Amino acid sequence: MQSSFFIDFLFPRRCPVCDGIVVPKGRLICPDCIKNLSFVKDPVCKKCGKEVLSSDIEYCFDCMKHKRSYEFGRALVNYDEYARNSIAKIKYKNKREYLDFYGDAISLRYEKIIRRMGADGLVPVPVHPSRRRERGFNQAELLARRIETNLKIPVFPELLVRNKKTMPQKALNPIERLKNLEEAFLPGNLIPELKNVILIDDIYTTGSTVEACTRVLKKSGIEKVYFLTICIGRGQ
């Protein structure tokens, strides 16, 4: 208890939204700041989990237009300015502690859905080794570890390997993005007993990364792939 007190005193918990010291002590996010996050609300696309305009709409425009190899997925918050700034601080300012909040929130909000997925394990989307050395961590793996702690689903970070850096994705359309990623991922250490897995990543925009990873996993023997992310782009 004493060591925990001194750790909290020297390194107080910072809010993933405002980056200020969280008050009251013991929380992972400021009570007022949580209101600024745009949590994904129903109705959502039955495939990617993006918000749609009406419950009469089964699939968003992207999922109607592009074939998906994964089963379905869910995201916690919409990718707006608050979420964008928070994720950027995790990746580029070493604010990895923010992942504690996001991992807990995903576990709490989607536990029933996750249990229905029947996954044998969580597979974090890998980053290129050079990027991992630069950052010191893979945000997807740390997020997966937090979910593992909460829901007791094991993490298998060696199941996928990223073997090359990809060019920036922002200026590319969905087809170009997928092509850009097709050869970026390779199967890693295969585990025959794994049949259903959940991909874990920080952001889902067009779905190209999840789709590329899903194709590699299925070719290596995985039967069903789902996904969970912190953020998701707005649907059309």
N, C-alpha and C positions, 0 to 999 in steps of 0.2 A: 504493500500500500504506500509506504513512504517513498520508494523509488518512483512509483507511478505519479505521486504528487509532484515530485521534483521534475519529472519529465513534462507533465502538464504545465508546470510553472515556467520552465525554460522554453518549451516548444508548444505553446497553446494551439489548440485546434483552430484551423482557419476555414472560413466558409467557402464552399465551392462556387458561390455566386459573387459575393462582394469581396472576398479575400480578407475580410476583417476577422478579428478574433471572435469566435462563436460564443454568444451569451444566450441562455445560461450554459454553464459548464456541463459537459456530458453529452451535449447534442452534436450532431455532425454538420448541421446547417443552421443558419439564423432563421428563427421562426418567420420573420418578415420576408426574408429572401426566398424562401421556398415558394412563396406566392408568385414570384417572378418567373418561375420555371413553367413552361407550357407543357404540362403532362399530356401525353397522347390520350385522347378520349374517343370512345365509341360514337358513331360507327367507324370501323376501320376496314381496310382491304383485307380480305380473307387470306391473302398470300403474304404480302410484305408487311402488313400492319400499319400502313399510312392511313391517316384520317381521310375519310371520304365524306361527301356532302349529305348522303342519305343512306338509311339502312336498306333501301332498295338496291343500292349499288354493291355488287359483290366484290369487284376488283377495281383497283385504281387504273388509270390510263396506262401507266408503265407496265403493269402486270398483264393487262389485256394485250398489249403490243409485243411484249417480249416473253419468250418461254422461260420458265423458272424450273430449275432442277431440284431445288430444295422444297421441303414440304410447306412450311410457313414460318413466320417469325414475328417477333414483337420488339418494340422499342419503348423506352421510358418517356422521353421528352421530344418535342419537336425541335428541329435544328434552327433555332432563331439566334438572335444576337447574344442573349444570355448564355445559351448552351455553347455557342461557338467560342465565346471568350473563355468559358470554363474549360472546355476541352483543349483549347490552345495553351492554357496555363499548365494543364497536366502534361502535355507533350513537350512544351518548349521552356517551361519555367520550373520543371521538376515538382509540380504540385500533386504528386501521386497520392497524397492523403485524401484528395477529393474522391478518389475511387472507392473509398470506404462507404461514403454516402450513397453513391450510385449503385454499388453492388448490393447494399442493404435494401435500397428502394426497389430495385429490380426483383430481388428475392421476395420481398413482401407483396409487391403489387401483382406479380405473375406466378406465384408459387403453384397455384392450381393448374394453370396452363402448362407450366414446366413439368409438373408431375404427369400430366396427360401426354406429354411428348414421349415419355418412357425412355429417356436417354440413358445410355450406358456411361456417357462421359461428356465433358465440356472440352471443346477444342478452340483455344484462342487463335485468332488470325495472326500469323507470325509477321514480324517486321524483318527487314533485311539485317543481317549481322552487323553491318557497319552503322546502321541507324540505332541498333540496340546498344552498341558500344558508345555511341555519341550520347544517347539519353541515359543509359544505365539501366533501362528496364523496357519491357513491352507492356504498354498500358492495357492491352486486351488480356494478357496473362494475369496481371494483377487484379483486374476486374473478375476474371474467372475464378481466381483463388478466393476472393471474397464471397462469391456465390457458392463455391465449394464448401466454405466454412459454414454458411447459413443452411444450405440444403443437402449437404453430404453427398454431392455428386462429384466424382473424381475428375481432376483436370489432366489432360494428356497433351502437353505442349509440344511433344516431339512428333505428333501425328502428321503435321504439315511443316514444310520447310519453304522459306522464301529464298530463292536462289539468285534473284537479280532485282536491282532497283528498277522502278518503272518511272517513266516520264510523268510530269505533273498531269493530274486527271481533270483539273477544272475546265480546261478549254476543249475537252473532248466530248463527243456525243456518246450515248450508251454503247453503241456498237464498237466505236473506237476504244472506249474504256475497257470493254471486255477483251478485245484483241490485245490491248496493252498489257493485260494481266494474265492472258492465257498461259504463257510460259514462265510466269513469275513464281508460281507455286509448284512444288513437287511433293509426292508422298514421302513421309519420314519413316519413323519406326512403326511398322504395321503391327497391329494387335488383333489377331483373328477373331477373338470373342466380341470385339466391339462391332455392333450392328447399327445402332441408332446414336447419333451424336448431335450436340448443339454447338454451333459456331458462336464464338463470342468476339465482338468487336466494339469499337467506340462509336462509329458513325455508319449509317446506311443512307446513301443518297440515291444513286441509280440502281444499286444492287449488283454492280459488276464484280466487286470483290467477293461478296458472298457467293455469287454464281460461279466464279472461277474456282474458289475453294471447294464448293460443293462438287463440281465436276471431277476434281482431282480425288476427293475422298471417295466418291462413288466408283471411280475407276479402280481404286485400291481395295474395294470390297465392302465399304460402308453402304448399308441399304437405305437408310433415311437420314436426312440432314435437316435440322431446324436452325434458327438463329435467334440471338438476343443481342441488342445493341443499346447503348445509352441514348443516342440521338437518331432521328430519322428526318429526312427531307420532307417537305410538304408534298402531298399528293396533288394530282391534276384532275 
